């Protein structure tokens, strides 16, 4: 391969790597979290790469979407989880091993779940 082709390949590789690393900003949220809610229900939340989220409460599954904010994500289930409290607001612990789920509705008690 001549020098010009090597240079072009190098520039293209650098461009691809930079674009892929820019996509990784949301990856810190991805995964499954679970525990017991303040109301005593068994909860499991799975945050997927494609923007979907699954909320399981005592085995009952609800599907929704998540969107990223500056320091949190919003979970929206079209009122299926809680019509009065959605969107749910999720923050991540500094060690990225647990989440806190809250709402703007004062009737929702913050819940804490561990990464699985």
C-alpha positions in Angstrom: 0.0 0.0 0.0 1.4 3.4 -0.9 1.8 6.2 1.6 -1.3 8.1 0.3 -3.6 5.1 0.8 -2.1 4.5 4.3 -2.7 8.1 5.2 -6.4 8.0 4.0 -7.0 4.7 5.9 -5.5 6.2 9.0 -7.7 9.3 8.8 -10.8 7.2 8.2 -10.0 4.9 11.2 -9.5 7.9 13.4 -12.8 9.3 12.3 -14.6 6.1 13.0 -13.0 5.7 16.4 -14.0 9.3 17.4 -17.6 8.7 16.3 -17.9 5.4 18.1 -16.5 6.9 21.3 -19.0 9.8 21.1 -21.8 7.2 21.1 -20.6 5.8 24.4 -21.9 8.7 26.5 -25.1 6.8 27.3 -23.6 3.4 27.8 -23.1 4.1 31.6 -26.9 3.8 32.1 -27.3 0.5 30.3 -27.9 -2.7 32.3 -30.3 -4.3 34.7 -31.0 -2.9 38.2 -33.1 -4.4 40.9 -34.2 -4.5 44.5 -37.2 -3.9 46.8 -39.2 -0.7 46.5 -40.2 1.4 49.5 -43.7 -0.1 49.1 -42.2 -3.6 49.4 -42.5 -4.7 45.7 -39.8 -6.6 43.9 -38.6 -4.3 41.1 -36.3 -4.9 38.1 -35.4 -2.2 35.6 -33.6 -3.0 32.4 -32.2 -0.1 30.4 -31.4 -1.0 26.8 -29.1 0.5 24.2 -31.9 1.1 21.7 -33.7 3.6 24.1 -36.2 1.1 25.4 -36.6 0.2 29.1 -38.4 -2.6 30.8 -39.9 -2.2 34.3 -40.9 -5.3 36.2 -42.9 -5.0 39.4 -43.6 -8.3 41.2 -43.3 -10.1 37.8 -45.6 -7.7 35.8 -43.7 -6.2 32.9 -44.1 -2.7 31.5 -42.2 -1.5 28.4 -41.2 2.1 27.8 -38.6 4.5 26.6 -35.7 6.4 28.2 -34.2 9.7 27.3 -30.9 11.1 28.6 -30.6 14.5 30.4 -27.4 16.1 31.6 -27.1 14.1 34.8 -30.1 11.8 34.7 -32.4 9.9 32.5 -36.2 10.0 32.3 -38.3 6.8 32.1 -41.6 7.0 30.3 -44.1 4.2 30.3 -47.1 6.1 29.0 -48.6 6.0 32.5 -48.5 2.2 32.7 -46.2 2.3 35.8 -47.6 5.4 37.4 -49.9 7.8 35.5 -49.4 10.5 38.3 -45.6 10.1 38.6 -44.2 9.7 35.1 -41.7 10.4 33.8 -39.6 8.7 36.4 -36.3 10.4 37.0 -33.2 8.2 37.4 -29.8 9.2 38.7 -26.7 7.0 38.8 -24.4 6.7 41.8 -20.8 7.9 41.5 -19.5 4.3 41.3 -22.2 3.5 38.7 -23.4 0.5 40.6 -26.8 1.7 41.8 -29.6 4.0 40.7 -32.1 6.2 42.5 -35.6 6.4 40.9 -37.6 9.6 41.8 -40.5 11.6 40.4 -41.5 15.3 40.4 -44.7 14.0 42.1 -44.2 14.3 45.9 -46.3 11.1 46.3 -43.5 9.0 44.9 -40.9 7.8 47.4 -37.4 7.6 46.0 -36.2 4.0 45.5 -32.7 2.7 45.3 -31.7 -0.3 43.1 -28.4 -2.2 42.6 -26.8 -3.0 39.3 -27.1 -6.7 38.5 
